[in-house]
Every structure is written in C-alpha cells, then in structure tokens.
Amino acid sequence: MGNARARKVPAQLVEDEDYQLRHERVAGIDIAKAKADVCTRLPPQRDGGRRASRVEEVPARAREILDLAVRLISDGVELVVMESTSDYWRIWFYLLEAAGLNVQLVNSSHARQLAGRPKTDRLDAQWIARLAEMGLLRPSFVPPPEIRALRDLTRTRLMLVRDRTREWQRLEKLLEGALIKLSSAVSSLARTKTARAILEALADGERDPKALAALAAAQVKGGRAAIERSLDGMMTGARHPMLIRAHLDHITLLDRTAAAIEDEIEAALGAIPAARGITADGVPSADPGPDAAALPAAERLAEIPGVSLMLARAIIAETGLDMTRFPAAAHLVSRAGLAPVARQSGPRSRKPGKGQGDAYLKGYCTQAATGAATTDTFPGERLRRLSRRLGGSRARCAVGRSILVIVWHLLADPEARFADLGPDWHARNGDRDRKIQAHLRQLRALGLDVTITPAA
C-alpha cells in the first residue's frame, strides 16, 4: 500500500436531478442505413395501468418518414430521440424537425443497452425511449438549418484548401525527382509569382536554366543567380512537362472553386438576420457602414488577433449564432474538445486527457492561436509564454481555448467588441510581485536579511 495517504475530502451536499418521468409521450428511434425501428411510449389507457410501447419498423424514405411524423403528432408525442448513427440520422432528423416535432440527437455511447441483455434493433429503440422519458439522455448540438447550410459550405472549402495543399506537395515531390530545387530558392511554391511563372514555363517545355531564371522577379531571394543555380543539373524527361501541367491545372481549378465557395459563404452568412450589423440609424444590415452601431458578427470576431474574416465565418458555422445553446463559455469549450478531462481514482490523479469534440472547431481555434503568435497582442504574448513552459502544441490548445471563450462572449452580446489587454499585461499584473519574491528568496539564501521600500 505504501505510505501514501488519501487526501480527506469534506462531505458535500450535491443537488441531484430528479430522474422521474419527465415526458409522458416520447418516441425512440434506433437507426440503420435502410430502415429504423421506432418505439413510441404512451401513457396507460386506464387508471392504474402500465405504460404502453408501440414498436414499428419504418423504411428510411421521405414519404414513410413523413407518414411517421403524422402518426407521432396525432399521438401527441412531446419528444423524439434518436441515435447519431453515421450520417444516416440526417434524413430522420431533418424531416421530423421540419414536421414540427421536438427532435433530439444523442450520442450512441450514452444510450447503450445494458450488458447481459439481448441486443436487437427493436430492444434498442425501446431502451432509447425509456431513457428519453426519464430525461437521462443529453442531447447533442444540432444547429438550425441556415447554420447547417453555412457549415456545408465552410467544410467543403476547407477540404478544397487541403486538397490544394496536397497538390502542391505532390508537385514539389515531382520536381525533386527531376532534380529541380526550385522550392529551396523561393520562399514558397504556392505563394510566389516567380515560382508560378517558372513552373508554367517548365510545363510549356522550357529547359534552359538561364531562360527560366530570367522569369524571376528582380527582388527574389538570392537574386536570379540563385534561381539559375537551383535549376542547374535538372533531369526532365518527356513526362515531366505533362505532369507539371496536370498539377497546375488541378491547382487552378481548386483555386477557382474555393473562391466561388467563399462568395457563397459570404452571401449565406449575410442572409442570416442574427449575423447582420446595425447601422447608425438602428437598421439591421449586412454592411452597416463605418458609423455602425453594431458590426456584423463575423467582423467582430475578426477583430480577435489571429482570426481572419474567413476564419470568423468558419467558426460561426460550427458554433452557430445562438449562444443560449451553451449556458456558459465552458460548455462551448467542451464542445470543441479543448476542455481537459479529469481522471481521478482514489488517491491518484492522472494527467488530464484530451476531450472529444468538434474537430473542425478545434482546428479553427488552434489555427487562430497560430496566427496570433507573431502579433504584438495579449494572445500572442500568452502563446509565447506558454510555449516556453508547455511546448508549442499544448500552448496553441490553451490559447485556442482562450480565443473560443472570447468568441462566446462576443456572440452572446451583439454589441460587445474585442479589447486587447496588451502584450505587457502579465508584466503589469503578475510578474512584478513574483519577481520581487524570487529575488528576496535568492538574497535570503545568501544569508542576507533584506527590507524593501517603494521608490519615491
């Protein structure tokens, strides 16, 4: 057992929830790909009787689901609960929601059947319904239709940007195989006009290093001589111009598609009333002008260091605009998987693990933290301070969490604006006393008795 003693925790009175019957009429749905089993729980038909369960199998087709919605409404069902099975739940959720029913999506792990009991789809539907009527299931966040449409656009754009990055990596690998060290001579293949001009010439069949170097801009790093040296000794075959052209054409297509989707994202967000700003005359508008009483939601988020306007729109697509769905900022942080998970058993407290959540939202927050790293702001300085102590990855998660807390406050109050604390906030608040105490400890360790007084 060792000499370790468990820390005594004083007795606490915990206000528990009253898990009695919460809903008289509920429906639980166990979803598969082509069908679902639906259990409708209804009150007893006579006094002293038992609650009744009606279990039916419904095909996953729009007509049958709408017919189910009519039956549930006629039964007076107050709540419909379903498992989040892959993406098969979407047709059920969207159609039942559109029919006017109160629909909740729950995590499959929260509605597991008890161990040792038979496992069938019909029994799972009954189990979900019984848990739902007692209020024992926690609903997942499903944004409203207009936010879902915006999310489809932002996530598609993200995939296109990732595909474009992969295409540039494939092109660089092809150039390395041809002994073309162009990526070492320019700062970026994707972002410099010099690299694009040279690649276009290579795709057209040009192989003279001097002629290719002449296409470089005069202010290129190392000059045109460095470009020429990076092209000396290249071994291009008959296949290379065709393959380079194929990669460049694919990149151009991805650029155009991503730009078109960005325009759609701007239009979709501007069409949402809650995302609009307020003009000086008090009129809601997507473009309220310089004297606006309140800026649009995306522009207010873009004032946060590291958050661009496009990144702000992507964050809104994941969080929505209604912060009443998250009672506190900690709830939104938990949804993004940026809240540490406590792991304590007996006297042992293990290192907190990573939380599971919206991977897109978490990526956007850490991307914003990375963007703030080079800024002379409070988030930038905090990231640099934490990186020295925790390392870059954990520091980005910590600052990303702080940025998400700011996002919650800005979206919860449409009139709120971001105000930076300044890069010297730590020095002005916490560092002074800490440094004084550290210096006093060092002097006392040398055997000196020191008394300090503030300077006049």
Buried (B, 14 or more C-beta within 10 A) or exposed (E): EEEEEEEEEEEEEEEEEEEEEBBBBBBBBBBEEEBBBBBBBBEEEEEEEEBEBEBEEBEBEEEBBEEBBEBBEEBEBBBBBBBBBEEBBBBBBBBBBEBEBEBBBBBBEBBEBEEEEEEEBBBBBBBBBBBBBBBBBEBEBBBBEBBBBBBBBBBBBBEBBEBBEEBBEBBBEBBEEBEBBBBEBBEEBBEBEBBBBBBBBBBEEBEEBEEBBBBBEEEBEBEBEBBBBBBEEBEBEEEBBEBBBBBBEBBEBBBEBBEEBBEBBBEBBBEBEBBBBBBEEEEBBBEBEEEBBBBBBBBBBBBBBBBBBBBBBBBBBBBBBEBEBBEEBBBBBBBBBBBEEEEEEEEEEEEEEEBEBBEBBBBBBBBBBBBBBEBEBBBBBBBBBBBEEEEBEEBBBBBBBBBBBBBBEBBBEBEEEBEBBEBEBBEEEEEEEEEEEEEBEEEEEEEEEEEEEEEE
